Structure formats: structure tokens, C-alpha cells
Amino acid sequence: MTEGLAEADARLKQMNVANWRHNLIGLYFDVTLSYDELIAANNKSHELYLKILDIGSKLRAADSEEDSDRYLGQYSVGIFDLCNQYDKIYDILASDMHKVKTALHQSFQV
């Protein structure tokens, strides 16, 4: 559980660091993900991450096995949702990176 949460936190930090690069690229190239969409996606990722933290604390404090099982299920779904969110964002960013590389390659051809 902690390992998955640490990985999610690392990905969220990585996305926040990469925002400025994407903003600069958006000024010069026709990319799919706009600045506002990127911020909205990051906010959704952060919201999902906080939800996982909340469920994780409830899971640790669960008094019965039934509660523990219920929270574990919610936690698993939360991790899945967060990973799915990251996958969507990274797919769009990968596509945008390909567009930028293609445009740069074409601009340097003689």
C-alpha cells in the first residue's frame, strides 16, 4: 500500500515539474493539451491522490475486518483510478512530444 502511494506521489511531483516545459512548448507548437487542460488534469490527479490518502487513513484505523475489507476495496479502486488518470495524461503528453519532435525535425531539414 505504501509503495503504491509513494509511486503515485512521485508521479504527481514529476507532472508538476514538467508543467513549465509544456507551457513553453505550447507557445511554439500545436499541442493537444492546453495549459488550462493540463492544470485541470493535475488538479484531478491531486484530488484522486488526496482521496487515496483519506481512504488509507481509514483503512489503518478500521476496527473490524469488514470495514478493513471495504476500505481496502475502495483503496484499490482509488489507486486504479489514479493510475488511469496518469496514463491518460502521459498518453496525451507522449503524442504532443511526438508532434514537437516531428515539427523540429522538419524545421531543421535542408
DACORPE-V271317 format. One record per residue. N is the residue number from 1. SS is DSSP state (@ for helix, = for strand, . for the rest). PHI is phi in degrees with one decimal (* if undefined). PSI is psi in whole degrees, 0 to 359 (NA if undefined). Layout:
n:N ss:SS phi:PHI psi:PSI
n:N ss:SS phi:PHI psi:PSI
//
This chain:
n:1 ss:. phi:* psi:313
n:2 ss:@ phi:-66.3 psi:323
n:3 ss:@ phi:-63.4 psi:316
n:4 ss:@ phi:-64.1 psi:321
n:5 ss:@ phi:-68.3 psi:320
n:6 ss:@ phi:-64.5 psi:320
n:7 ss:@ phi:-65.0 psi:318
n:8 ss:@ phi:-63.4 psi:318
n:9 ss:@ phi:-64.4 psi:319
n:10 ss:@ phi:-63.3 psi:319
n:11 ss:@ phi:-65.5 psi:320
n:12 ss:@ phi:-63.3 psi:316
n:13 ss:@ phi:-64.0 psi:320
n:14 ss:@ phi:-62.2 psi:319
n:15 ss:@ phi:-65.0 psi:319
n:16 ss:@ phi:-65.6 psi:323
n:17 ss:@ phi:-66.7 psi:323
n:18 ss:@ phi:-77.4 psi:348
n:19 ss:@ phi:-55.7 psi:315
n:20 ss:@ phi:-63.3 psi:324
n:21 ss:@ phi:-63.2 psi:315
n:22 ss:@ phi:-64.8 psi:322
n:23 ss:@ phi:-60.8 psi:316
n:24 ss:@ phi:-65.1 psi:316
n:25 ss:@ phi:-61.8 psi:320
n:26 ss:@ phi:-62.3 psi:337
n:27 ss:@ phi:-71.5 psi:330
n:28 ss:@ phi:-111.8 psi:343
n:29 ss:. phi:-131.5 psi:156
n:30 ss:. phi:-85.8 psi:92
n:31 ss:. phi:-105.9 psi:156
n:32 ss:. phi:-71.8 psi:314
n:33 ss:. phi:-88.2 psi:110
n:34 ss:. phi:-75.7 psi:168
n:35 ss:@ phi:-58.3 psi:314
n:36 ss:@ phi:-63.8 psi:321
n:37 ss:@ phi:-67.2 psi:323
n:38 ss:@ phi:-65.1 psi:316
n:39 ss:@ phi:-62.8 psi:317
n:40 ss:@ phi:-62.2 psi:319
n:41 ss:@ phi:-65.2 psi:319
n:42 ss:@ phi:-65.1 psi:321
n:43 ss:@ phi:-63.7 psi:319
n:44 ss:@ phi:-64.0 psi:318
n:45 ss:@ phi:-60.0 psi:317
n:46 ss:@ phi:-65.2 psi:320
n:47 ss:@ phi:-61.7 psi:316
n:48 ss:@ phi:-64.4 psi:321
n:49 ss:@ phi:-62.8 psi:315
n:50 ss:@ phi:-64.2 psi:324
n:51 ss:@ phi:-62.4 psi:319
n:52 ss:@ phi:-64.7 psi:318
n:53 ss:@ phi:-59.6 psi:317
n:54 ss:@ phi:-62.9 psi:313
n:55 ss:@ phi:-65.0 psi:322
n:56 ss:@ phi:-60.8 psi:320
n:57 ss:@ phi:-69.0 psi:324
n:58 ss:@ phi:-66.7 psi:322
n:59 ss:@ phi:-63.6 psi:316
n:60 ss:@ phi:-65.8 psi:330
n:61 ss:. phi:-95.5 psi:4
n:62 ss:. phi:-60.9 psi:135
n:63 ss:. phi:-89.6 psi:333
n:64 ss:. phi:-125.8 psi:163
n:65 ss:@ phi:-65.2 psi:325
n:66 ss:@ phi:-63.4 psi:314
n:67 ss:@ phi:-63.2 psi:317
n:68 ss:@ phi:-59.9 psi:315
n:69 ss:@ phi:-63.4 psi:318
n:70 ss:@ phi:-63.7 psi:313
n:71 ss:@ phi:-68.1 psi:326
n:72 ss:@ phi:-64.2 psi:320
n:73 ss:@ phi:-63.1 psi:315
n:74 ss:@ phi:-63.7 psi:321
n:75 ss:@ phi:-64.1 psi:316
n:76 ss:@ phi:-62.2 psi:317
n:77 ss:@ phi:-63.8 psi:320
n:78 ss:@ phi:-62.1 psi:316
n:79 ss:@ phi:-62.4 psi:316
n:80 ss:@ phi:-60.0 psi:314
n:81 ss:@ phi:-61.7 psi:318
n:82 ss:@ phi:-66.7 psi:317
n:83 ss:@ phi:-62.9 psi:320
n:84 ss:@ phi:-62.5 psi:318
n:85 ss:@ phi:-60.7 psi:314
n:86 ss:@ phi:-62.2 psi:318
n:87 ss:@ phi:-60.3 psi:317
n:88 ss:@ phi:-61.1 psi:313
n:89 ss:@ phi:-64.5 psi:314
n:90 ss:@ phi:-66.2 psi:326
n:91 ss:@ phi:-63.0 psi:316
n:92 ss:@ phi:-66.0 psi:317
n:93 ss:@ phi:-64.2 psi:322
n:94 ss:@ phi:-64.3 psi:319
n:95 ss:@ phi:-63.6 psi:317
n:96 ss:@ phi:-63.7 psi:320
n:97 ss:@ phi:-62.3 psi:319
n:98 ss:@ phi:-62.7 psi:318
n:99 ss:@ phi:-60.6 psi:317
n:100 ss:@ phi:-65.6 psi:315
n:101 ss:@ phi:-60.8 psi:317
n:102 ss:@ phi:-63.1 psi:315
n:103 ss:@ phi:-63.5 psi:318
n:104 ss:@ phi:-65.2 psi:317
n:105 ss:@ phi:-59.9 psi:316
n:106 ss:@ phi:-67.4 psi:325
n:107 ss:@ phi:-72.6 psi:337
n:108 ss:. phi:-98.4 psi:0
n:109 ss:. phi:-75.1 psi:141
n:110 ss:. phi:-100.3 psi:NA
//
